Amino acid sequence: MTRQGWPAPDAATPLVGYREWCLRGLEDPVPELHSLFHATGWPSDGRPTAAACLRPATWLLWPRSDRRHAGVPDASCECGIHAYLRPDFASFNGVREPKVRGVVLGWGRYVLGTVGWRAEFASVAALLADDAYAPALDLLAVSQGIPLVTDLRDVRLAMIEHAA
Amino acid sequence: MHIGEITEVGTIEPLVIPRVVSDGDGDEPASPADVPTEAPERVGVG
């Protein structure tokens, strides 16, 4: 990723986080991960996803934030791809669809908090196995090129060199 | 979800990327995650 004219980055290693998605299309050839709160899906083929600020649609919920900001995410807003710092976060109530958890990597612009982060770009690094949705998760893991893990707390990450 | 109190704001240009090498149960190491080489299409918020 080249960004000529941008200031020097603050770090060269992606953020690591944990999050939850809706699992949709259980009977489809490749199921999909969707946001719990917004009508947005993540690519099922392993490509990274990128955040866009939806504040124009949700601005009334965040009246203190600036109406416009230069990039996503912004500290004054709630935009960006969200993840928790720790794998043992509470599940969200009110979502009736099947849910799945996983490990995500975040980079680009970021806002780091005491319990989580918001990032501009993210990709899925691993999904948590769940017997209730095993066939769908198997398909999704193969499509994403990522592993299924049995416990998010035991995930080990290793650094590899950038190929570019 | 809420990320808590903001402690840091910045930019990350990944020069190295982590990959999942084990989930602790003896499985084969996972394939490396795709290295992002260009900004992906913006599809929405997480």
Backbone of each chain as ProteinMPNN parsed JSONL, in Angstrom:
{"seq_chain_A": "MTRQGWPAPDAATPLVGYREWCLRGLEDPVPELHSLFHATGWPSDGRPTAAACLRPATWLLWPRSDRRHAGVPDASCECGIHAYLRPDFASFNGVREPKVRGVVLGWGRYVLGTVGWRAEFASVAALLADDAYAPALDLLAVSQGIPLVTDLRDVRLAMIEHAA", "coords_chain_A": {"N_chain_A": [[0.861, -1.181, 0.0], [0.76, 2.05, -0.961], [1.192, 5.351, -0.07], [1.763, 8.15, -1.075], [2.934, 11.248, 0.051], [1.727, 11.146, 2.493], [2.133, 11.427, 6.055], [4.895, 9.952, 7.881], [4.365, 6.587, 8.905], [3.102, 5.48, 12.121], [3.531, 2.976, 13.018], [4.502, -0.35, 11.981], [3.363, -2.754, 12.159], [0.401, -4.589, 12.046], [-2.597, -3.92, 13.946], [-3.935, -6.211, 16.301], [-6.956, -7.818, 16.888], [-10.197, -8.744, 18.249], [-13.388, -9.826, 17.296], [-16.928, -9.897, 16.508], [-19.291, -11.267, 14.278], [-22.303, -11.316, 12.268], [-23.363, -14.343, 10.875], [-24.217, -15.123, 7.754], [-26.165, -16.604, 5.081], [-26.079, -19.418, 5.343], [-26.749, -21.646, 3.872], [-25.678, -21.123, 1.473], [-23.236, -21.326, -1.245], [-20.872, -20.064, -0.401], [-20.788, -18.781, 2.71], [-21.385, -15.6, 4.407], [-19.809, -12.953, 6.239], [-21.216, -10.49, 8.25], [-21.637, -7.158, 9.488], [-22.704, -6.568, 12.846], [-24.221, -4.384, 13.331], [-24.599, -2.747, 11.145], [-25.6, -2.529, 7.685], [-23.555, -3.931, 6.264], [-21.197, -5.98, 4.63], [-18.462, -8.325, 4.884], [-15.732, -9.139, 2.704], [-15.827, -12.386, 1.284], [-13.739, -13.737, 0.25], [-11.265, -13.451, 1.355], [-10.103, -11.01, 0.875], [-9.042, -7.801, 2.148], [-11.083, -5.546, 4.073], [-12.467, -2.25, 3.953], [-13.059, 0.699, 5.789], [-15.819, 2.964, 5.771], [-17.166, 6.091, 6.575], [-20.271, 6.214, 8.051], [-21.602, 8.249, 9.104], [-23.302, 10.331, 8.082], [-25.711, 8.933, 7.895], [-26.155, 8.157, 10.459], [-25.887, 10.303, 12.071], [-27.471, 11.622, 13.943], [-27.254, 10.066, 16.134], [-24.819, 10.63, 17.124], [-24.327, 13.414, 18.012], [-22.305, 15.061, 18.906], [-20.098, 14.746, 17.384], [-17.962, 15.862, 14.725], [-19.4, 17.075, 11.71], [-18.108, 16.547, 9.361], [-15.121, 14.843, 8.577], [-11.616, 14.317, 7.931], [-10.546, 11.766, 7.447], [-11.004, 8.187, 7.814], [-10.757, 5.955, 10.477], [-12.046, 8.562, 12.686], [-11.198, 10.36, 15.618], [-13.244, 11.837, 16.712], [-15.535, 10.629, 15.987], [-17.53, 7.632, 15.52], [-16.797, 5.912, 13.628], [-15.194, 3.439, 11.5], [-13.55, 0.219, 11.431], [-14.34, -1.971, 13.902], [-12.824, -3.54, 16.749], [-12.106, -5.651, 19.548], [-9.606, -5.562, 22.147], [-9.125, -7.789, 23.664], [-9.873, -11.316, 23.706], [-12.035, -12.178, 25.188], [-14.626, -10.894, 25.232], [-17.923, -9.602, 25.934], [-20.847, -11.029, 24.486], [-23.101, -9.687, 22.022], [-26.384, -8.739, 22.712], [-29.652, -9.048, 21.279], [-29.265, -9.581, 18.637], [-30.447, -11.788, 16.429], [-29.569, -13.48, 14.511], [-27.27, -16.117, 13.495], [-24.118, -15.987, 15.111], [-20.617, -15.36, 14.841], [-17.252, -15.535, 15.955], [-13.949, -14.047, 15.727], [-10.45, -13.524, 14.853], [-8.99, -10.476, 13.975], [-7.028, -8.361, 11.838], [-5.852, -5.07, 11.87], [-5.199, -1.997, 10.139], [-3.775, 0.949, 8.545], [-5.288, 4.145, 9.066], [-5.895, 4.564, 12.526], [-7.692, 4.361, 15.642], [-6.987, 3.953, 18.882], [-8.243, 2.433, 21.789], [-9.011, 1.91, 25.313], [-10.228, -0.557, 25.54], [-10.565, -1.482, 22.991], [-10.203, -1.097, 19.391], [-10.457, 1.06, 16.514], [-10.207, 0.848, 13.044], [-8.934, 1.674, 9.762], [-8.557, -0.174, 7.689], [-9.038, -3.718, 7.483], [-8.554, -7.229, 7.968], [-9.625, -10.638, 8.094], [-8.162, -12.942, 10.249], [-8.468, -15.368, 11.505], [-11.085, -17.674, 12.358], [-13.431, -18.551, 14.878], [-14.115, -21.844, 15.644], [-17.284, -23.471, 15.508], [-19.51, -25.826, 16.394], [-22.2, -25.764, 15.785], [-22.444, -24.435, 13.402], [-20.754, -25.686, 11.667], [-20.414, -26.732, 8.912], [-20.812, -24.398, 7.344], [-18.878, -22.66, 8.386], [-16.569, -24.061, 7.751], [-16.576, -23.869, 4.943], [-16.378, -21.091, 4.676], [-13.913, -20.557, 5.881], [-12.145, -21.872, 4.164], [-12.621, -20.414, 1.826], [-11.762, -17.904, 2.648], [-9.157, -18.45, 3.154], [-8.121, -18.921, 5.672], [-7.515, -20.141, 9.046], [-9.643, -22.229, 11.119], [-10.116, -21.919, 14.541], [-9.982, -23.31, 17.835], [-10.068, -21.986, 20.208], [-10.021, -18.685, 20.949], [-8.278, -17.544, 22.706], [-5.994, -18.967, 22.566], [-4.745, -18.453, 20.238], [-1.916, -18.087, 18.264], [0.347, -15.781, 16.959], [2.578, -15.092, 14.312], [5.245, -13.187, 12.997], [5.689, -12.301, 9.664], [7.687, -11.506, 6.829], [6.996, -8.635, 4.833], [5.87, -9.094, 1.592], [6.134, -7.349, -0.511]], "CA_chain_A": [[0.0, 0.0, 0.0], [1.595, 3.232, -1.059], [0.447, 6.588, 0.16], [2.705, 9.242, -1.221], [2.466, 12.504, 0.618], [1.224, 10.958, 3.86], [3.2, 11.44, 7.04], [5.462, 8.647, 8.206], [3.463, 5.816, 9.775], [3.485, 5.342, 13.523], [3.86, 1.582, 13.282], [4.564, -1.188, 10.784], [2.731, -4.031, 12.479], [-1.046, -4.374, 12.2], [-3.266, -4.181, 15.214], [-4.607, -7.511, 16.42], [-8.166, -7.647, 17.683], [-11.191, -9.826, 18.269], [-14.708, -9.264, 17.063], [-18.038, -10.811, 16.274], [-20.079, -10.946, 13.089], [-23.436, -12.161, 11.89], [-23.027, -15.316, 9.841], [-25.379, -15.209, 6.873], [-26.025, -17.475, 3.92], [-25.604, -20.728, 5.811], [-26.988, -22.648, 2.833], [-25.061, -20.663, 0.232], [-21.933, -21.937, -1.521], [-19.924, -19.434, 0.52], [-21.48, -17.881, 3.639], [-20.809, -14.259, 4.506], [-19.737, -12.259, 7.523], [-21.82, -9.161, 8.2], [-21.616, -6.348, 10.702], [-23.856, -6.743, 13.737], [-24.958, -3.13, 13.501], [-24.798, -2.028, 9.894], [-25.866, -3.366, 6.517], [-22.296, -4.051, 5.545], [-20.614, -7.308, 4.66], [-17.021, -8.461, 4.68], [-15.454, -10.022, 1.572], [-15.715, -13.805, 1.653], [-12.609, -14.352, -0.453], [-10.009, -13.158, 2.022], [-9.635, -9.644, 0.66], [-9.299, -6.899, 3.264], [-12.208, -4.64, 3.958], [-12.108, -0.87, 4.27], [-14.148, 1.405, 6.46], [-16.355, 4.232, 5.282], [-17.95, 6.7, 7.647], [-21.71, 6.247, 7.787], [-22.173, 9.25, 10.001], [-24.489, 11.017, 7.54], [-26.917, 8.154, 8.167], [-26.319, 7.918, 11.9], [-25.37, 11.481, 12.745], [-28.3, 11.981, 15.087], [-26.812, 9.27, 17.277], [-23.525, 11.145, 17.58], [-24.436, 14.841, 17.724], [-21.116, 15.823, 19.29], [-19.015, 14.554, 16.424], [-17.936, 16.787, 13.602], [-20.184, 16.568, 10.588], [-17.197, 16.029, 8.343], [-13.734, 14.712, 8.991], [-10.767, 14.068, 6.77], [-10.264, 10.355, 7.194], [-11.723, 7.18, 8.591], [-11.682, 6.518, 11.463], [-11.693, 9.83, 13.309], [-11.406, 10.278, 17.069], [-14.482, 12.513, 17.094], [-16.65, 9.868, 15.431], [-17.55, 6.211, 15.91], [-16.614, 5.14, 12.404], [-14.044, 2.55, 11.444], [-13.772, -1.206, 11.689], [-14.147, -2.122, 15.345], [-12.394, -4.816, 17.325], [-11.691, -5.611, 20.948], [-8.223, -5.922, 22.406], [-9.079, -9.084, 24.318], [-10.822, -12.245, 23.076], [-13.111, -12.581, 26.097], [-15.617, -9.815, 25.331], [-19.319, -10.042, 26.061], [-21.573, -11.099, 23.227], [-24.143, -8.676, 21.894], [-27.766, -9.184, 22.739], [-30.529, -8.391, 20.318], [-29.013, -10.063, 17.283], [-31.023, -13.141, 16.398], [-28.891, -14.307, 13.502], [-26.08, -16.804, 13.994], [-22.958, -15.122, 15.278], [-19.321, -16.034, 14.836], [-16.169, -14.688, 16.425], [-12.687, -14.302, 15.071], [-9.301, -12.642, 15.023], [-8.841, -9.572, 12.842], [-5.869, -7.479, 11.778], [-6.246, -3.725, 11.453], [-4.108, -1.102, 9.761], [-4.201, 2.247, 8.033], [-5.591, 5.035, 10.196], [-6.491, 3.826, 13.634], [-7.961, 4.995, 16.934], [-6.826, 2.907, 19.886], [-8.887, 2.719, 23.065], [-8.625, 1.062, 26.437], [-10.776, -1.906, 25.39], [-10.664, -1.885, 21.596], [-9.682, -0.152, 18.417], [-11.145, 1.267, 15.241], [-9.172, 0.952, 12.017], [-9.365, 1.999, 8.398], [-8.566, -1.421, 6.926], [-8.952, -4.908, 8.329], [-8.777, -8.533, 7.347], [-9.886, -11.713, 9.041], [-6.986, -13.813, 10.376], [-8.92, -16.693, 11.948], [-12.456, -17.723, 12.872], [-13.627, -19.496, 15.973], [-14.943, -22.985, 15.249], [-18.552, -23.615, 16.23], [-20.142, -27.032, 15.864], [-23.55, -25.461, 15.301], [-22.37, -23.919, 12.031], [-19.491, -26.233, 11.174], [-20.246, -26.751, 7.443], [-20.688, -23.033, 6.821], [-17.583, -22.103, 8.783], [-15.54, -24.733, 6.961], [-16.577, -23.245, 3.616], [-15.906, -19.715, 4.78], [-12.48, -20.577, 6.184], [-11.433, -22.219, 2.924], [-12.748, -19.282, 0.918], [-10.947, -16.798, 3.151], [-7.768, -18.859, 3.292], [-7.76, -18.72, 7.073], [-7.819, -21.323, 9.853], [-10.613, -22.245, 12.205], [-9.418, -22.191, 15.798], [-10.892, -23.817, 18.858], [-10.101, -21.067, 21.341], [-9.359, -17.445, 20.539], [-7.225, -17.192, 23.667], [-4.793, -19.748, 22.283], [-4.21, -18.129, 18.918], [-0.543, -17.592, 18.24], [0.643, -15.049, 15.737], [4.001, -14.959, 14.0], [5.488, -12.121, 12.044], [6.347, -12.683, 8.422], [8.125, -10.326, 6.111], [6.153, -8.119, 3.771], [6.352, -9.634, 0.322], [6.34, -6.283, -1.499]], "C_chain_A": [[0.898, 1.231, 0.0], [0.732, 4.471, -0.893], [1.416, 7.755, 0.088], [2.094, 10.512, -0.646], [1.913, 12.378, 2.015], [2.394, 11.05, 4.823], [3.7, 10.029, 7.309], [4.527, 7.888, 9.134], [4.009, 5.717, 11.19], [3.903, 3.916, 13.851], [3.847, 0.811, 11.971], [3.938, -2.549, 11.012], [1.244, -3.807, 12.694], [-1.502, -4.576, 13.638], [-3.882, -5.571, 15.168], [-5.815, -7.321, 17.319], [-9.108, -8.82, 17.522], [-12.554, -9.202, 18.098], [-15.712, -10.353, 16.719], [-18.793, -10.321, 15.046], [-21.387, -11.747, 13.103], [-22.941, -13.104, 10.798], [-24.27, -15.531, 8.995], [-25.085, -16.14, 5.698], [-25.537, -18.856, 4.28], [-25.776, -21.815, 4.757], [-26.335, -22.27, 1.512], [-23.727, -21.377, -0.002], [-20.817, -21.365, -0.638], [-20.708, -18.492, 1.435], [-20.749, -16.539, 3.743], [-20.818, -13.777, 5.94], [-20.308, -10.869, 7.348], [-21.676, -8.465, 9.542], [-22.857, -6.632, 11.541], [-24.759, -5.526, 13.726], [-25.294, -2.425, 12.204], [-25.009, -3.019, 8.752], [-24.619, -3.47, 5.657], [-21.729, -5.452, 5.727], [-19.113, -7.257, 4.457], [-16.796, -9.367, 3.483], [-15.271, -11.466, 2.04], [-14.505, -14.478, 1.04], [-11.263, -14.0, 0.162], [-9.468, -11.768, 1.778], [-9.881, -8.814, 1.918], [-10.568, -6.083, 3.008], [-11.756, -3.259, 4.397], [-13.315, -0.144, 4.833], [-14.562, 2.653, 5.688], [-17.218, 4.8, 6.396], [-19.414, 6.774, 7.239], [-22.392, 7.319, 8.624], [-23.33, 10.025, 9.387], [-25.782, 10.262, 7.832], [-27.185, 8.018, 9.655], [-25.969, 9.143, 12.722], [-26.189, 11.834, 13.976], [-27.897, 11.201, 16.336], [-25.541, 9.833, 17.891], [-23.469, 12.647, 17.347], [-23.183, 15.623, 18.071], [-19.992, 15.676, 18.28], [-19.105, 15.598, 15.315], [-18.733, 16.193, 12.442], [-19.291, 15.988, 9.493], [-15.819, 15.866, 8.968], [-12.934, 14.142, 7.839], [-10.593, 12.598, 6.456], [-11.079, 9.463, 8.09], [-10.705, 6.212, 9.178], [-11.178, 7.858, 11.992], [-12.031, 9.735, 14.794], [-12.732, 10.899, 17.492], [-15.719, 11.702, 16.72], [-16.65, 8.452, 16.024], [-17.298, 5.32, 14.709], [-15.347, 4.292, 12.472], [-14.446, 1.117, 11.701], [-13.385, -1.47, 13.134], [-13.629, -3.515, 15.714], [-12.012, -4.595, 18.775], [-10.235, -6.027, 21.076], [-8.093, -7.337, 22.957], [-10.134, -10.017, 23.717], [-12.042, -12.57, 23.926], [-14.123, -11.458, 26.312], [-17.023, -10.405, 25.4], [-20.0, -10.041, 24.704], [-22.69, -10.069, 23.215], [-25.522, -9.318, 21.915], [-28.54, -8.485, 21.625], [-30.281, -8.791, 18.888], [-29.449, -11.515, 17.231], [-30.33, -14.059, 15.405], [-27.723, -15.055, 14.145], [-24.907, -15.839, 14.064], [-21.686, -15.967, 15.301], [-18.267, -15.026, 15.277], [-14.88, -15.004, 15.679], [-11.619, -13.3, 15.434], [-9.193, -11.769, 13.786], [-7.541, -8.786, 12.98], [-6.333, -6.134, 11.26], [-5.044, -2.881, 11.123], [-4.675, 0.138, 9.079], [-4.385, 3.225, 9.199], [-6.206, 4.201, 11.319], [-6.709, 4.732, 14.835], [-7.935, 3.868, 17.954], [-7.475, 3.333, 21.191], [-8.45, 1.741, 24.132], [-9.162, -0.357, 26.315], [-10.862, -2.366, 23.936], [-10.041, -0.862, 20.675], [-10.639, -0.032, 17.236], [-10.072, 1.492, 14.189], [-9.792, 1.228, 10.654], [-9.502, 0.735, 7.542], [-8.48, -2.601, 7.88], [-9.124, -6.149, 7.475], [-8.979, -9.563, 8.447], [-8.67, -12.643, 9.065], [-7.363, -15.225, 10.791], [-10.36, -16.572, 12.424], [-12.543, -18.788, 13.946], [-14.568, -20.613, 15.512], [-16.191, -23.054, 16.119], [-19.296, -24.794, 15.608], [-21.516, -26.76, 15.272], [-23.546, -25.009, 13.845], [-21.141, -24.483, 11.314], [-19.384, -26.245, 9.644], [-20.04, -25.355, 6.868], [-19.333, -22.432, 7.169], [-16.439, -22.766, 8.037], [-15.432, -24.094, 5.574], [-15.983, -21.843, 3.668], [-14.403, -19.666, 5.04], [-11.659, -20.906, 4.937], [-11.458, -21.042, 1.965], [-11.859, -18.122, 1.337], [-9.463, -17.157, 3.202], [-7.253, -18.684, 4.703], [-8.101, -19.985, 7.868], [-9.043, -21.116, 10.743], [-9.862, -22.621, 13.471], [-10.443, -22.587, 16.851], [-10.994, -22.894, 20.062], [-9.336, -19.801, 20.951], [-8.213, -17.072, 21.471], [-5.928, -17.915, 23.367], [-4.173, -19.423, 20.932], [-2.81, -17.564, 19.054], [-0.283, -16.928, 16.897], [2.151, -14.963, 15.552], [4.156, -13.88, 12.943], [6.187, -12.69, 10.805], [6.701, -11.426, 7.666], [7.115, -9.927, 5.049], [6.73, -8.581, 2.438], [6.696, -8.543, -0.676], [7.656, -5.548, -1.258]], "O_chain_A": [[1.714, 1.403, 0.905], [-0.326, 4.601, -1.509], [1.833, 8.281, 1.12], [0.912, 10.803, -0.831], [1.651, 13.388, 2.668], [3.532, 10.777, 4.442], [3.025, 9.045, 7.007], [3.955, 8.476, 10.051], [5.21, 5.852, 11.425], [4.565, 3.681, 14.862], [3.264, 1.251, 10.98], [3.986, -3.407, 10.131], [0.863, -2.918, 13.454], [-0.883, -5.295, 14.422], [-4.299, -6.042, 14.11], [-5.708, -6.728, 18.392], [-8.851, -9.756, 16.765], [-12.846, -8.163, 18.69], [-15.393, -11.54, 16.652], [-18.916, -9.12, 14.81], [-21.541, -12.714, 13.848], [-22.192, -12.702, 9.908], [-25.267, -16.067, 9.478], [-23.932, -16.421, 5.371], [-24.673, -19.409, 3.6], [-25.033, -22.796, 4.749], [-26.428, -23.015, 0.537], [-23.157, -21.96, 0.92], [-19.933, -22.093, -0.188], [-21.242, -17.49, 0.959], [-19.642, -16.376, 3.23], [-21.687, -14.125, 6.74], [-19.94, -10.148, 6.42], [-21.602, -9.106, 10.59], [-23.93, -6.904, 11.004], [-25.936, -5.621, 14.075], [-26.192, -1.583, 12.173], [-24.642, -4.19, 8.847], [-24.633, -3.137, 4.472], [-21.771, -6.028, 6.813], [-18.567, -6.286, 3.934], [-17.587, -10.283, 3.256], [-14.637, -11.725, 3.063], [-14.264, -15.661, 1.281], [-10.224, -14.232, -0.456], [-8.481, -11.371, 2.397], [-10.817, -9.087, 2.67], [-11.042, -5.961, 1.878], [-10.775, -3.12, 5.128], [-14.447, -0.355, 4.398], [-13.742, 3.303, 5.039], [-17.922, 4.058, 7.082], [-19.747, 7.336, 6.196], [-23.606, 7.294, 8.822], [-24.273, 10.356, 10.104], [-26.835, 10.878, 8.0], [-28.323, 7.787, 10.064], [-25.775, 9.045, 13.934], [-25.629, 12.307, 14.965], [-28.168, 11.627, 17.458], [-25.222, 9.545, 19.045], [-22.645, 13.114, 16.561], [-23.005, 16.74, 17.586], [-19.02, 16.429, 18.332], [-20.172, 16.134, 15.017], [-18.738, 14.982, 12.223], [-19.678, 15.054, 8.791], [-15.409, 16.676, 9.799], [-13.483, 13.566, 6.899], [-10.503, 12.229, 5.286], [-11.757, 9.924, 9.008], [-9.864, 5.695, 8.443], [-10.027, 8.235, 11.769], [-13.021, 9.112, 15.179], [-13.287, 10.524, 18.524], [-16.833, 12.059, 17.103], [-15.861, 8.136, 16.916], [-17.553, 4.117, 14.757], [-14.541, 4.424, 13.393], [-15.562, 0.844, 12.141], [-12.249, -1.227, 13.541], [-13.957, -4.516, 15.076], [-11.642, -3.491, 19.175], [-9.7, -6.745, 20.231], [-7.079, -8.003, 22.745], [-11.18, -9.551, 23.265], [-12.99, -13.179, 23.431], [-14.438, -11.114, 27.451], [-17.27, -11.537, 24.984], [-19.761, -9.162, 23.877], [-23.165, -9.636, 24.265], [-25.782, -10.305, 21.227], [-28.113, -7.454, 21.106], [-31.025, -8.376, 17.999], [-28.881, -12.368, 17.912], [-30.492, -15.278, 15.459], [-27.246, -14.671, 15.213], [-24.728, -14.987, 13.194], [-21.689, -17.124, 15.723], [-18.376, -13.829, 15.01], [-14.73, -16.071, 15.083], [-11.84, -12.365, 16.205], [-9.295, -12.267, 12.665], [-7.028, -8.578, 14.079], [-7.119, -6.065, 10.315], [-3.989, -3.019, 11.742], [-5.887, 0.348, 9.041], [-3.691, 3.119, 10.21], [-6.947, 3.25, 11.069], [-6.011, 5.729, 15.022], [-8.75, 2.947, 17.902], [-7.284, 4.459, 21.648], [-7.628, 0.857, 23.891], [-8.612, -1.275, 26.924], [-11.197, -3.521, 23.676], [-9.431, 0.111, 21.119], [-11.493, -0.886, 16.998], [-9.128, 2.248, 14.418], [-10.988, 1.044, 10.432], [-10.45, 0.6, 6.768], [-7.911, -2.488, 8.966], [-9.748, -6.124, 6.415], [-8.552, -9.37, 9.586], [-8.204, -13.08, 8.013], [-6.656, -16.178, 10.464], [-10.799, -15.5, 12.841], [-11.824, -19.788, 13.923], [-15.678, -20.351, 15.049], [-16.156, -22.738, 17.309], [-19.664, -24.756, 14.434], [-21.946, -27.458, 14.353], [-24.538, -25.181, 13.137], [-20.563, -23.821, 10.452], [-18.363, -25.811, 9.112], [-19.187, -25.157, 6.002], [-18.712, -21.769, 6.338], [-15.444, -22.114, 7.722], [-14.333, -23.814, 5.094], [-15.187, -21.46, 2.811], [-13.701, -18.825, 4.478], [-10.617, -20.3, 4.687], [-10.44, -20.706, 1.359], [-11.274, -17.441, 0.495], [-8.611, -16.273, 3.283], [-6.09, -18.341, 4.911], [-8.891, -20.809, 7.408], [-9.418, -19.991, 11.071], [-9.055, -23.55, 13.462], [-11.619, -22.236, 16.759], [-11.926, -23.019, 20.856], [-8.141, -19.855, 20.658], [-7.286, -16.368, 21.072], [-4.87, -17.521, 23.859], [-3.191, -20.045, 20.528], [-2.56, -16.671, 19.864], [-0.648, -17.45, 15.844], [2.901, -14.784, 16.512], [3.281, -13.695, 12.097], [7.146, -13.455, 10.904], [6.069, -10.386, 7.853], [6.462, -10.776, 4.443], [7.931, -8.469, 2.195], [7.472, -8.781, -1.601], [7.99, -4.621, -1.996]]}, "seq_chain_B": "MHIGEITEVGTIEPLVIPRVVSDGDGDEPASPADVPTEAPERVGVG", "coords_chain_B": {"N_chain_B": [[-20.395, -1.382, 19.372], [-18.071, -0.133, 21.792], [-14.916, 1.397, 22.053], [-13.752, 2.169, 24.364], [-11.88, 4.446, 26.43], [-10.069, 6.75, 24.531], [-6.723, 6.247, 23.7], [-4.72, 6.543, 21.896], [-3.922, 7.713, 18.653], [-3.277, 7.104, 15.272], [-1.327, 5.981, 12.436], [-0.907, 3.027, 10.581], [1.302, 1.42, 8.533], [1.551, -1.542, 7.178], [4.457, -3.359, 7.357], [5.259, -5.767, 8.147], [3.302, -8.648, 8.618], [1.188, -10.377, 10.839], [0.581, -13.881, 11.165], [-1.63, -16.59, 11.776], [-0.324, -19.212, 13.476], [-0.784, -21.375, 15.027], [-3.413, -22.932, 16.801], [-3.163, -24.062, 19.158], [-3.871, -26.708, 19.3], [-2.423, -28.485, 17.904], [-2.771, -28.421, 15.175], [-1.926, -28.1, 11.667], [0.266, -25.452, 10.653], [-1.221, -22.359, 9.734], [-1.997, -20.868, 6.535], [-0.178, -18.014, 5.358], [-1.599, -14.796, 5.89], [-3.074, -12.741, 3.333], [-0.943, -10.336, 1.974], [-1.5, -6.965, 2.214], [-1.374, -4.969, -0.578], [-2.367, -2.789, -1.78], [-4.769, -0.18, -1.27], [-7.85, -1.437, -0.198], [-11.144, -1.708, -1.684], [-13.64, 0.484, -0.508], [-16.081, -0.639, 1.528], [-17.737, -0.248, 3.648], [-18.529, 0.204, 7.151], [-17.194, -1.508, 10.031]], "CA_chain_B": [[-19.412, -1.559, 20.419], [-17.293, 1.052, 22.112], [-13.522, 0.998, 22.251], [-13.271, 2.699, 25.632], [-11.239, 5.754, 26.391], [-9.053, 6.802, 23.475], [-5.372, 6.398, 24.228], [-3.729, 6.741, 20.841], [-4.426, 7.845, 17.286], [-2.115, 7.058, 14.402], [-1.418, 5.311, 11.135], [-0.065, 1.842, 10.451], [1.599, 0.889, 7.194], [2.117, -2.841, 7.552], [5.653, -3.9, 6.709], [5.179, -7.178, 8.484], [1.946, -9.015, 9.009], [1.16, -11.61, 11.609], [-0.282, -14.953, 10.695], [-1.956, -17.563, 12.797], [0.525, -20.367, 13.265], [-1.284, -22.512, 15.784], [-4.488, -22.644, 17.739], [-2.877, -24.772, 20.392], [-4.341, -28.089, 19.31], [-1.567, -29.318, 17.089], [-3.085, -28.336, 13.751], [-0.883, -27.595, 10.798], [0.29, -23.991, 10.592], [-2.112, -21.759, 8.746], [-1.362, -20.137, 5.444], [-0.041, -16.599, 5.67], [-2.66, -13.912, 5.41], [-2.672, -11.961, 2.169], [-0.289, -9.068, 2.281], [-2.168, -5.892, 1.487], [-0.456, -4.199, -1.413], [-3.017, -1.536, -2.172], [-5.944, 0.074, -0.451], [-9.026, -2.143, -0.706], [-12.356, -0.932, -1.95], [-14.365, 0.803, 0.716], [-17.382, -1.287, 1.484], [-18.574, 0.124, 4.775], [-17.902, 0.157, 8.461], [-17.242, -2.813, 10.656]], "C_chain_B": [[-18.661, -0.267, 20.644], [-15.888, 0.63, 22.484], [-12.956, 1.495, 23.571], [-12.649, 4.066, 25.456], [-10.106, 5.751, 25.374], [-7.685, 7.079, 24.08], [-4.354, 6.749, 23.151], [-4.444, 6.848, 19.501], [-3.218, 7.838, 16.363], [-2.398, 6.362, 13.094], [-0.444, 4.141, 11.112], [0.068, 1.484, 8.982], [2.26, -0.459, 7.411], [3.311, -3.25, 6.705], [5.802, -5.383, 7.027], [3.751, -7.465, 8.888], [1.998, -10.303, 9.816], [0.285, -12.65, 10.94], [-0.542, -15.904, 11.853], [-1.14, -18.813, 12.529], [0.036, -21.585, 14.038], [-2.444, -22.067, 16.647], [-4.321, -23.482, 18.988], [-3.308, -26.224, 20.406], [-3.547, -28.972, 18.356], [-1.882, -29.31, 15.614], [-1.87, -27.857, 12.959], [-0.902, -26.075, 10.82], [-0.616, -23.474, 9.481], [-1.316, -21.088, 7.641], [-1.232, -18.67, 5.825], [-1.228, -15.797, 5.131], [-2.15, -13.149, 4.189], [-2.032, -10.652, 2.613], [-1.001, -7.956, 1.517], [-1.164, -5.063, 0.706], [-1.084, -2.912, -1.923], [-4.283, -1.395, -1.342], [-7.143, -0.671, -1.017], [-10.2, -1.21, -0.937], [-13.109, -0.7, -0.645], [-15.782, 0.245, 0.628], [-18.252, -0.946, 2.678], [-17.836, 0.043, 6.076], [-18.019, -1.238, 9.028], [-18.374, -2.906, 11.628]], "O_chain_B": [[-18.626, 0.597, 19.769], [-15.695, -0.383, 23.155], [-11.784, 1.26, 23.862], [-12.87, 4.748, 24.456], [-9.278, 4.84, 25.365], [-7.508, 8.014, 24.861], [-3.251, 7.201, 23.458], [-5.437, 6.165, 19.251], [-2.225, 8.507, 16.651], [-3.549, 6.178, 12.697], [0.695, 4.253, 11.564], [-0.924, 1.273, 8.283], [3.428, -0.511, 7.797], [3.194, -3.46, 5.498], [6.397, -6.144, 6.263], [3.071, -6.602, 9.443], [2.769, -11.21, 9.503], [-0.654, -12.309, 10.221], [0.25, -15.993, 12.792], [-1.257, -19.411, 11.459], [0.416, -22.712, 13.721], [-2.451, -20.95, 17.165], [-5.248, -23.595, 19.79], [-3.133, -26.909, 21.414], [-3.966, -30.086, 18.041], [-1.323, -30.109, 14.862], [-0.926, -27.29, 13.509], [-1.961, -25.469, 10.984], [-0.747, -24.093, 8.425], [-0.132, -20.783, 7.791], [-2.083, -18.137, 6.537], [-1.774, -16.089, 4.067], [-0.947, -12.939, 4.032], [-2.525, -9.966, 3.508], [-1.09, -8.01, 0.291], [-0.216, -4.521, 1.275], [-0.386, -2.041, -2.443], [-4.795, -2.367, -0.787], [-7.429, -0.55, -2.208], [-10.234, -0.081, -0.449], [-13.195, -1.585, 0.206], [-16.566, 0.622, -0.243], [-19.421, -1.333, 2.705], [-16.623, -0.168, 6.091], [-18.829, -2.046, 8.576], [-18.566, -3.948, 12.253]]}, "name": "protein", "num_of_chains": 2, "seq": "MTRQGWPAPDAATPLVGYREWCLRGLEDPVPELHSLFHATGWPSDGRPTAAACLRPATWLLWPRSDRRHAGVPDASCECGIHAYLRPDFASFNGVREPKVRGVVLGWGRYVLGTVGWRAEFASVAALLADDAYAPALDLLAVSQGIPLVTDLRDVRLAMIEHAAMHIGEITEVGTIEPLVIPRVVSDGDGDEPASPADVPTEAPERVGVG"}
